[in-house]
Amino acid sequence: MTVQWRKSSRSQQGGQGECVEVSTNTADVTLIRDSRAPASGHLALGSRELAGLMREIKAGRYDG
């Protein structure tokens, strides 16, 4: 299976240059990678891990 990556349409707005790409066409996991460095690897998260990461992001845990 070929992994199909997609980038948020918001990544084109504002010239921020900070975006992730996501692939959901893989069995049982969501893949996440840095769109600026796609060859650097990716995270593979199950549904529970992805939900936990999203909660932490929304709570501002990773805000700089």
N, C-alpha and C positions, 0 to 999 in steps of 0.2 A: 504494500500500500504506500502511496506517495503522500507525505504529510502536506497538507494545504494550510498555509499561514494566512492570517488576515490581520489587518491593522485597523485600529479605530479611525473612523472618519474624522474624529476630533484631532487626530495627530497632525492634520494638515492645517489646522487653524492656529493662528497666533505665532507661528514660527518657533515654538518651544523646542522642538527637536527631541523631546523626551517621550518615548512611546514604547509600548510593548506590542508584540505580535502574539496571537493566540491561535492554537489549532485544537479543534474539538472533533476532528474526524478520526481520532485514534481510540481504540477500545479502552474503556474504563479509566482513562486519564485525560486531563487537559494539559497541553504543552504550552509553556510561556517562555518567550525569549525577548531579549533586547533588540529592537529593530535597528539600532545603530551598530550592533555587533552580532549579527545572526550566526556567524561561524563560531562564536564563543561558547555555544552550548545552550541548553534550555533546562527549565524545571519541568518535571512531570508530576502533576498533583492529582490525587484522587479527589472525589467530590467533597469529602470531609476536610481535607487539607486546603482545598481551594476555598471553601466556605470560611475556614479560619483565617486564611490570608486576606480575604475580602473584608472580614470584620476588622482586622487590624489596620488595613489601609484606610477604611472609612473612619476609624477612630483616630487617625492621624499619627499612628505609631511610627511611620516611616517619613514623616514630614521633616524636611531639613531645616 
